[in-house]
């Protein structure tokens, strides 16, 4: 796997994780606290970590 493939995998994983974690924190805050906010402090680090780890694991397997 070259760098371009790794970067594409990183971006796809990053975007999906960011959307899902933002939606989950929004729903949690809305349902539990009746507050319509997204916890970006959790969403971005989670997306960055998953975006790095999963493509790297895929590159190591190949």
Secondary structure, 3 states (H helix, E strand, C coil): CCHHHHHHHHHHHHHHHHHHHHHHHHHHHHHHHCCCCCCHHHHHHHHHHHHHHHHHHHHHHC
